Amino acid sequence: MGHASSLVFAGIAPHPPIMVPEVGRDAINEVRASIDGMATLTQRLIAAGTETVILISPHAPLEASAFVAYDGPRLYADFANFRAPSAVVEADLDEPLLLEIARAAAEEELVVVKLKNYDLDHGTAVPLYFLQHNGWHGKVIAFGYSFLSTEDHLRFGKCIRRAIEKVERPVAFIASGDLSHRLTRDAPAGYNPQAHLFDEEVVDAIDGCATQRIVNMDHEQRRLAGECGYRSMLVAIGVAEGGAQSCEVISYEAPFGVGYMVAQLVAGSEQPVEQTDEEDMEAAIRAIPALARLTVETFISTGETIEPSENLPTDLKTRAACFVSLKTRDGELRGCIGTVEPDKDTLAEEIITNAISAATQDPRFSPVRTDELGNLKYSVDVLSAPELCRLEDLDPKTFGVIVEVEEGFRRGLLLPNLPGIEDGRMQVEIAARKAGIRPDEPVRLFRFRADRYSEDGT
């Protein structure tokens, strides 16, 4: 990968379930900065080539004198407790790295206890939801902190860092935690006029890459704030120490009287690492359907159209036509609209426009509702430039077809590799019928290739 360190990213993420569109519904407008911040964080994590993410949450079951780790082989959570059972996260546990961390901790007389038969807590599930919905997919380790001292939490972070360096593959660390819960008179933990000082100190310390100020914070200041992320941040600071820190507060907001911060502590090497063609392709495979999902979920929930991130795989910066398809998790089509020739300057913009159209303007379906979002999966077909062809040049497994009347503007399109399409003649007949072209009308045929990017890899 070309990185000097196996720790390629470290950051801090908020965890209010209301951020999840299936939970928050219209209320996600109040946490839009945090949602957008998590999209930015995820793109940086993907760009760093992250294969495993380690999370630590304040809401895991607590052990007074030990750190806890959710046992695998598969980690799972849903948001049924927040009236959104269809919103689900799951990932494979990185067992070898977990064992390496436990071994490093034991050398420092720190204990890691496995949690068997537990679903992930919401402090873990919310950040993981946004990582996966923004295009990252890999293995996960999920910890909970303890009642041990400040120094012990820092030491545990350093143990994690040593273990990461031993595995010699790209790993990211995310500390889950919200800041003060007492910022306004209607805040969930009551109001304290001094609570804002905690948030201001944390934000300012990270902006200045002076994280030791967080370590040295006064205990009474933390108590007045009613925070639920300090110990998570301590572990993250321990992980980040000894490396080239790259601190940035990506977003901060305080709706509902609670401070939510998305921040970066480490971002790989200081110089950008040039991706190989294979790595860029892998990034595109993840990012393309994730962009379609983020577009639809944002538009349906808020009415807002997202802007493409600046940190995109190369394929998303090129100009190309595409079709965006929405299906239910049972495989039923829920919307499909696209362009035969590109209308926008980049594929990313093309996907955003067509995804909104597929969700809201496909004449075969009613517009997608908010309560359906958790039951949808996404795919994007990126089209090559059409080329004039004859019927015998068609292969429906390899090429899509455009059937166009010789005079006029009617044309029908059929994507390649569709179930039940056995030959080119059948393909042309169906495409013509879709456009209302009669069998006796003179037509021109064009063929094109389509690269499919789907969330389930099919």
Secondary structure as UniProt FT lines:
FT   STRAND          7..13
FT   HELIX           17..19
FT   HELIX           21..24
FT   HELIX           25..31
FT   HELIX           32..47
FT   TURN            48..49
FT   STRAND          52..57
FT   TURN            58..59
FT   TURN            64..65
FT   STRAND          66..70
FT   STRAND          74..79
FT   HELIX           80..82
FT   STRAND          84..93
FT   HELIX           95..107
FT   TURN            108..109
FT   STRAND          112..115
FT   HELIX           122..133
FT   TURN            134..135
FT   STRAND          139..144
FT   HELIX           150..167
FT   STRAND          171..176
FT   TURN            185..186
FT   TURN            188..189
FT   TURN            193..195
FT   HELIX           196..207
FT   TURN            208..209
FT   HELIX           212..215
FT   HELIX           219..225
FT   HELIX           230..240
FT   TURN            241..242
FT   STRAND          248..253
FT   HELIX           255..257
FT   STRAND          260..266
FT   HELIX           277..302
FT   HELIX           314..317
FT   STRAND          321..328
FT   TURN            329..330
FT   STRAND          333..338
FT   HELIX           347..360
FT   TURN            363..364
FT   HELIX           370..375
FT   STRAND          376..383
FT   STRAND          387..389
FT   HELIX           391..393
FT   TURN            396..398
FT   STRAND          400..405
FT   STRAND          411..414
FT   TURN            419..420
FT   HELIX           424..434
FT   TURN            435..436
FT   TURN            439..440
FT   STRAND          443..448
FT   STRAND          450..454
FT   TURN            455..456
//
